[in-house]
Amino acid sequence: MKTNLSDSPNRFTRRQFLASTSVAAAAVSMAPRHVLGGVKHIPPSERINLAYIGCGTQGFRQITAALEHPAIRIVAVCDPVRGSDGYPDYGNDELNNHVRKFLEDPNWAKGARGALCGREPGREIVNRFYTRKGQAGDCRIYADFRELLEKEKSLDAVYIMTPDHLHGVIAARAIKAGKHVITHKPISNVLDEVRVVRDTARAAGVATQLFCAASQTSAPTIREWLDTGVIGPVREVHNWSSRPFWPQGMTEPPQGTPPVPEGFEWDLWLGPAAARPYHPAFTHTVFRGWYDFGVGALGDMGHYSFHQIFEVLELGSPISVEASRSQVWRMENFCWHRHSAHVAYPHASQIRWEFPARSDKPPVSLHWYDGGIRPPTIPELEEDGLEMPDEGMLFVGSKGKLLAGFTGDNPRLLPKARMQTFQAPPQTLPRPINELEQFVRACRGGQAPDASFEKAYPFAETILLGTIAVRVPKKLRWDAGQFEFTNSKEANAMKVRHNRPGWEL
């Protein structure tokens, strides 16, 4: 497939580009930081020049907040899709209506089949916003983030909103180029890449932020409540989600070789993943269900809730993980056959991690449920005449239980009578500020975000251990210090991905 690296008139060949970036990457890795200028902190008098990488549905849901932030200036957008109205949406015209309201234009994407996304619509959103504010609309567009990093010399930071399998390589390349990085969850869908990206950011000293509901204020509230001893030492946590909403449980790659849509740079979308023919079943929202491209229901939603759980209980790395999963059976030649889901996450799963004691806190088991599975109804809810919610977070202590929404919102003691007599302690812990504001503060040399790559690593690691466990039918023992499973070569092989040439971290 012929590939255009950018929409600018000054194009050069893919071979020339890869050669130039390989040399540049080597120079960056060998040069001392003082030669590169060290960490660049942006003073309050200057805006943060930011490139927005990923102009799909989730990208457009968050680009509006970035545009409205007075400290940020989006100077470039990047996506392998030039423009398409073939993106699935959460609801009827939900995303298009969001953009219409933002641009104050009821005719945006009029007549579109689905959500209108891609780099050209992204540039239009950026330019129209700035021109409406009386500023220059001069946003540049790129199909390949590597070219963006090579050409955008004044860039301070990148905002990554691509499919999951691209996060790690983009983050690592941007950090090595001296850029601050904010990324939608996950840091990567590959366990080893999460570690590499964390270590790369640590060495570079740049600001990093994992978007994962780190501005949720209920986590410090729950921790203050638990510190009173109201439910006793916590030994169990249960967290359940109604996801997936997208296809999972596939046992084979999609069949057929439909043509690559016009303006879709398929090779760039694949990035580090193994080469294969284009198929729409891999792309645009539905990528989450595939092992190669997503992180399943656990990785998609667990980052939002595990951040809170790890903050509350001060958890580190687990020592074991074990999963059960839904099965797929089919009738073939008048006989039932079980099919292995070797390419995609299961329709439903239940996962359990064990964590060791921490200081004065006892060992904890963390339980995850998805695909419609949830814990049995607890007696305290039955006493109140209530059912278990479709999604939730439950802390189980030796003296009682605390139930909250999926990300820890609306915490309450059970049963209701206990909550009515509970005297909440005074607030002693700081409450987080908005996630984007945390990132801006860090870019200016201030306090690191609550979900910097360094701070997020324990729960990011835990989640990806879970995504491996759903593929290996045994209890896995994890040695975090050695970064290995001590009882499974099969699981250890899943820690890494052999990225295609040109897409190494």
C-alpha positions in Angstrom: 0.0 0.0 0.0 1.3 3.4 -0.9 1.8 5.5 2.3 1.9 9.2 2.6 3.7 10.2 5.7 2.1 13.6 6.0 -0.3 15.9 4.3 2.4 18.5 3.7 3.9 19.1 0.2 7.4 18.3 1.4 7.2 14.5 1.5 10.0 12.1 1.5 10.2 8.3 1.1 9.4 5.8 3.9 13.0 4.4 3.6 14.5 7.9 3.9 12.3 8.7 6.9 13.0 5.5 8.8 16.7 5.9 8.2 16.7 9.5 9.5 14.6 8.6 12.6 16.8 5.6 13.4 19.9 7.8 13.4 18.1 10.4 15.4 16.9 7.9 17.9 20.4 6.5 18.3 21.8 10.0 18.9 19.1 10.7 21.5 19.9 7.5 23.4 23.6 8.2 23.4 23.7 11.9 24.1 24.0 13.1 27.7 21.0 15.2 29.0 23.0 18.4 29.2 23.7 18.2 25.5 19.9 17.8 24.9 19.2 20.8 27.1 17.9 18.7 30.1 14.3 18.6 31.2 12.4 21.5 29.9 9.9 23.0 32.4 7.6 25.5 30.9 7.2 28.8 32.8 3.7 30.1 33.6 4.2 32.9 31.1 4.4 30.5 28.2 1.8 28.1 26.8 2.6 24.4 26.6 3.0 23.5 22.9 1.2 20.1 22.7 0.7 17.6 19.9 -2.5 15.6 20.0 -1.9 12.0 18.8 -5.0 10.0 18.1 -8.1 11.6 16.6 -10.7 8.9 17.1 -13.8 8.9 19.3 -12.0 9.0 22.6 -9.6 11.5 21.3 -12.3 13.9 20.3 -14.1 13.4 23.6 -11.0 14.8 25.4 -9.5 17.2 22.9 -12.1 19.8 23.8 -10.9 20.1 27.4 -7.3 20.4 26.2 -8.2 23.2 23.8 -10.1 25.1 26.5 -7.2 24.9 28.9 -5.5 28.4 28.9 -2.0 26.9 29.5 -2.1 24.6 26.5 -1.7 25.3 22.8 -2.3 22.4 20.4 0.1 22.9 17.5 -0.3 19.6 15.7 -2.6 16.6 15.5 -1.7 13.1 14.3 -3.7 10.1 13.1 -3.3 7.4 10.4 -6.9 8.1 9.3 -7.3 11.2 7.1 -11.0 11.5 7.9 -13.9 9.1 8.2 -17.5 9.0 9.4 -17.3 5.3 10.0 -16.5 5.4 13.7 -18.9 3.6 16.0 -20.4 5.8 18.7 -21.8 5.3 22.2 -25.2 6.6 21.3 -27.1 8.1 18.4 -24.8 11.0 17.2 -23.5 11.5 20.7 -19.9 12.5 19.7 -21.0 14.6 16.7 -23.4 16.4 19.0 -20.5 17.0 21.5 -18.4 18.6 18.7 -21.4 20.6 17.4 -21.9 22.1 20.8 -18.2 22.8 21.2 -17.9 24.5 17.8 -21.3 26.1 18.1 -22.1 24.7 14.7 -25.2 22.5 14.3 -24.1 21.5 10.8 -20.9 19.8 11.9 -20.8 16.2 10.5 -24.3 16.7 9.1 -25.5 13.4 7.5 -22.6 11.4 8.8 -23.1 7.7 9.2 -21.3 7.5 12.6 -18.8 9.7 14.4 -16.7 11.9 12.2 -13.0 11.5 13.2 -9.5 11.6 11.8 -6.6 14.0 11.5 -8.3 16.4 9.0 -11.5 16.8 11.2 -9.1 17.1 14.2 -7.2 20.0 12.6 -10.5 21.6 11.7 -11.7 21.4 15.3 -8.5 22.9 16.6 -8.3 25.7 14.0 -11.9 26.7 14.3 -11.6 26.9 18.1 -8.6 29.1 17.9 -9.8 31.4 15.1 -13.1 31.9 17.1 -10.9 33.1 19.9 -9.1 35.5 17.6 -5.9 33.4 17.5 -4.1 31.9 14.6 -5.5 28.6 13.2 -2.2 27.0 12.1 -2.5 23.5 13.4 -0.3 21.0 11.5 -1.3 17.4 10.7 0.6 14.2 10.4 -0.2 10.6 9.7 2.9 9.2 11.4 3.8 10.3 15.0 7.5 9.6 14.2 7.5 12.3 11.6 5.7 14.6 14.0 8.4 14.2 16.6 11.1 14.7 14.0 9.6 17.9 12.6 7.9 19.7 15.5 11.0 21.3 17.1 9.1 23.6 19.4 7.0 20.8 20.9 6.8 20.6 24.7 4.4 17.7 25.2 2.3 15.0 23.6 -1.2 13.8 24.4 -1.7 10.1 23.4 -5.2 9.0 22.5 -4.5 6.2 20.1 -5.6 2.5 20.3 -3.9 0.8 23.2 -1.1 -1.1 21.3 0.5 2.2 20.2 0.7 3.9 23.6 4.0 2.4 24.7 6.1 3.1 21.6 4.7 6.6 21.2 5.3 7.4 24.9 8.9 6.0 24.9 9.8 7.8 21.6 8.3 11.1 22.9 10.1 10.8 26.2 13.5 10.1 24.5 12.8 13.3 22.5 12.5 15.2 25.7 8.7 15.7 25.6 6.3 15.5 28.5 3.7 12.8 28.1 0.1 12.4 29.0 -1.7 9.3 27.8 -5.1 7.7 28.0 -5.0 4.4 29.8 -3.2 2.0 29.5 0.5 3.0 29.4 0.8 0.0 27.1 -1.0 -3.3 26.5 2.3 -5.1 26.9 3.7 -5.6 30.4 7.4 -5.2 29.6 6.7 -2.0 27.7 5.0 -0.5 30.8 8.2 -1.1 32.8 10.4 0.3 30.0 8.3 3.4 29.6 8.3 4.0 33.4 12.1 3.6 33.5 12.6 5.8 30.5 10.5 8.6 32.0 12.3 8.2 35.3 15.7 8.6 33.6 14.6 11.6 31.5 12.9 13.4 34.3 9.9 14.5 32.2 6.4 15.0 33.4 4.1 12.0 32.8 0.4 11.5 33.4 -1.8 8.4 33.0 -5.4 9.4 32.4 -7.3 7.1 34.8 -9.8 9.1 36.9 -7.0 10.4 39.0 -9.1 13.4 39.9 -11.7 11.3 41.7 -11.9 12.8 45.2 -13.6 9.8 46.9 -10.3 7.9 47.3 -8.9 10.1 50.1 -12.4 10.1 51.7 -12.5 6.3 51.8 -9.0 6.1 53.2 -9.9 8.5 56.0 -12.9 6.4 56.8 -10.9 3.2 56.9 -8.2 4.7 59.0 -10.7 5.2 61.8 -11.0 1.4 61.9 -14.8 1.5 61.2 -14.8 -1.7 59.3 -11.5 -3.1 60.7 -8.5 -4.2 58.7 -9.4 -4.8 55.0 -8.5 -8.2 53.7 -10.7 -8.4 50.6 -11.7 -5.9 47.8 -14.2 -6.7 45.1 -14.6 -4.7 41.9 -16.9 -5.4 39.1 -17.8 -3.9 35.7 -20.6 -4.4 33.2 -18.1 -4.2 30.4 -17.3 -5.3 27.7 -19.7 -3.4 25.5 -17.6 -4.3 22.4 -17.0 -7.8 20.9 -14.9 -10.3 22.8 -14.6 -14.0 22.9 -13.5 -14.4 19.3 -11.6 -17.7 18.6 -10.2 -16.8 15.2 -9.1 -13.7 13.4 -11.8 -12.1 11.2 -12.3 -13.7 7.8 -11.9 -12.0 4.4 -9.7 -9.2 3.1 -11.8 -6.1 2.6 -10.1 -3.2 0.9 -8.3 -0.6 3.0 -10.6 2.5 3.2 -9.3 5.5 1.3 -7.2 7.7 3.5 -6.5 5.0 6.0 -2.8 4.3 6.5 -3.2 0.7 7.7 0.6 0.1 8.2 0.8 3.1 10.5 -2.3 1.9 12.5 -0.7 -1.5 13.0 2.5 0.2 14.3 4.4 -2.3 16.4 2.0 -5.2 16.1 2.6 -8.1 13.7 1.7 -7.5 10.1 -1.7 -8.8 8.9 -4.4 -7.8 6.3 -6.7 -4.9 7.1 -10.0 -5.7 8.6 -12.6 -3.3 10.2 -13.1 -5.8 13.0 -9.7 -4.7 14.4 -10.2 -1.0 14.3 -12.2 2.0 15.7 -13.4 1.2 19.2 -13.6 -2.6 18.7 -9.8 -3.0 19.0 -10.2 -3.4 22.7 -11.2 -7.1 22.5 -8.2 -8.3 20.7 -5.0 -9.5 22.5 -2.8 -7.7 20.0 -4.5 -4.3 20.2 -6.4 -3.9 23.4 -6.5 -4.8 27.1 -10.1 -6.2 27.3 -12.7 -5.2 29.9 -10.2 -5.3 32.8 -7.6 -3.0 31.1 -10.3 -0.7 29.7 -12.1 -0.1 33.0 -9.8 -1.4 35.7 -7.4 1.6 35.5 -10.2 3.9 36.6 -11.0 1.8 39.7 -7.6 0.3 40.6 -6.1 3.7 40.9 -8.5 4.4 43.7 -8.1 1.0 45.4 -4.3 1.2 45.3 -4.4 4.8 46.7 -6.7 3.7 49.5 -4.9 0.5 50.6 -1.3 1.5 49.5 -0.9 -1.6 47.5 2.3 -2.5 45.6 3.0 -5.5 43.4 0.9 -8.7 43.8 2.5 -12.1 44.5 0.0 -14.2 42.6 -2.8 -13.9 40.1 -5.4 -16.5 39.0 -8.3 -16.2 36.5 -11.4 -18.1 35.4 -13.0 -17.3 32.0 -16.0 -18.0 29.9 -15.7 -20.8 27.3 -16.7 -21.1 23.7 -18.2 -24.3 22.4 -19.5 -25.1 18.9 -21.2 -28.1 17.3 -19.1 -29.5 14.5 -19.7 -32.8 12.7 -22.4 -33.7 15.2 -20.1 -33.3 18.1 -19.4 -30.5 20.6 -15.9 -28.9 20.4 -14.4 -26.4 22.8 -12.6 -23.5 21.0 -9.7 -21.7 22.5 -10.0 -17.9 22.6 -6.3 -17.6 21.6 -6.7 -14.2 19.8 -9.2 -12.3 22.0 -10.2 -11.7 25.6 -13.1 -13.9 26.9 -16.7 -12.8 27.0 -16.5 -12.7 30.8 -13.8 -13.3 33.4 -13.1 -13.4 37.1 -9.6 -12.6 38.4 -8.0 -12.8 41.8 -4.7 -11.2 42.9 -3.0 -11.8 46.3 -1.0 -8.9 47.9 1.4 -9.3 50.8 1.1 -7.5 54.1 2.2 -3.8 54.1 3.6 -2.3 57.3 0.7 -2.6 59.8 -1.8 -3.7 57.1 -2.7 -7.4 56.5 -2.5 -9.3 53.2 -5.2 -8.4 50.8 -7.0 -10.4 48.0 -8.4 -8.3 45.1 -11.2 -9.7 43.1 -12.3 -8.5 39.6 -15.4 -9.5 37.7 -16.6 -8.5 34.2 -19.0 -9.6 31.4 -22.0 -9.6 33.7 -20.4 -11.5 36.5 -20.6 -9.9 39.9 -20.2 -11.0 43.5 -23.1 -12.7 45.3 -25.5 -10.4 47.1 -24.1 -9.6 50.5 -26.3 -10.0 53.6 -26.1 -6.3 54.5 -27.7 -5.3 51.2 -30.4 -8.0 51.7 -31.1 -6.4 55.1 -31.7 -3.1 53.4 -33.8 -4.8 50.7 -31.4 -3.9 47.9 -29.7 -5.9 45.1 -26.0 -5.8 44.2 -25.5 -3.0 41.7 -24.4 -3.8 38.1 -21.0 -2.2 38.9 -19.3 -1.5 42.1 -16.4 -1.5 44.6 -16.6 -3.4 47.9 -14.1 -3.2 50.8 -14.5 -6.1 53.2 -13.0 -5.6 56.7 -13.0 -7.7 59.8 -15.8 -5.5 61.4 -17.9 -4.6 58.4 -18.2 -3.6 54.7 -17.9 -0.4 52.7 -19.7 -0.3 49.3 -19.0 2.4 46.6 -19.6 3.0 42.9 -17.3 1.4 40.4 -14.6 4.1 40.8 -15.1 4.6 44.5 -17.8 7.3 44.2 -20.7 7.5 46.7 -19.0 5.4 49.4 -21.3 4.2 52.2 -21.1 1.8 55.1 -23.5 -1.2 55.1 -26.2 -1.7 56.2 -27.9 1.7 56.0 -28.4 1.8 59.8 -24.6 1.8 60.3 -24.1 4.7 57.9 -26.7 6.7 59.7 -24.8 6.5 63.0 -21.3 7.0 61.5 -19.5 10.2 62.3 -17.2 10.9 59.4 -13.7 12.0 60.5 -12.3 15.4 59.5 -10.5 15.7 56.2 -6.8 15.3 56.7 -5.7 14.1 53.2 -5.3 16.4 50.2 -7.9 16.2 47.4 -6.7 15.8 43.9 -7.1 18.5 41.3 -8.3 17.9 37.7 -6.1 15.4 35.9 -5.2 17.8 33.1 -4.3 20.5 35.6 -2.1 18.0 37.4 -0.2 17.4 34.1 0.1 21.2 33.4 1.5 21.7 36.9 4.1 19.0 36.4 5.1 20.4 33.0 5.9 23.7 34.8 8.2 21.9 37.3 5.6 21.4 40.0 4.3 18.3 41.9 4.2 15.1 39.9 0.6 13.9 39.0 -1.1 11.4 41.2 -1.0 9.0 38.3 2.5 9.7 36.9 3.9 6.6 35.2 6.0 6.1 38.3 3.1 6.2 40.7 0.7 4.3 38.3 3.1 1.4 37.7 1.9 -0.9 40.5 -1.7 -1.0 39.4 -0.8 -0.9 35.7 1.4 -3.9 36.3 -1.3 -5.6 38.3 -3.8 -5.1 35.5 -1.5 -6.5 32.8 -0.7 -9.5 35.0 -4.5 -10.1 35.0 -4.7 -9.9 31.2 -2.0 -12.6 31.0 -3.8 -14.7 33.6 -7.0 -14.9 31.6 -4.9 -16.6 28.9 -3.1 -19.2 31.1 -5.3 -21.7 33.0 -3.4 -21.9 36.3 -2.5 -19.9 39.3 0.5 -17.8 38.5 3.2 -16.8 41.0 4.7 -13.4 40.4 8.2 -12.2 41.5 8.2 -8.4 40.9 11.8 -8.0 41.8 12.9 -10.5 39.1 10.0 -9.4 36.8 9.0 -12.9 36.1 6.4 -15.6 36.7 8.2 -18.3 38.7 6.0 -21.1 37.6 5.0 -20.5 33.9 7.2 -20.2 30.8 4.0 -19.6 28.8 3.0 -16.6 30.9 6.6 -15.2 30.8 6.4 -15.3 27.0 3.4 -13.0 27.1 5.2 -10.3 29.0 6.9 -9.0 25.8 6.0 -8.2 22.2 8.6 -8.4 19.4 7.8 -5.1 17.7 8.2 -4.7 14.0 11.3 -3.1 12.7 11.0 0.7 12.9 8.6 0.5 15.8 11.0 -0.3 18.7 10.7 1.6 21.9 
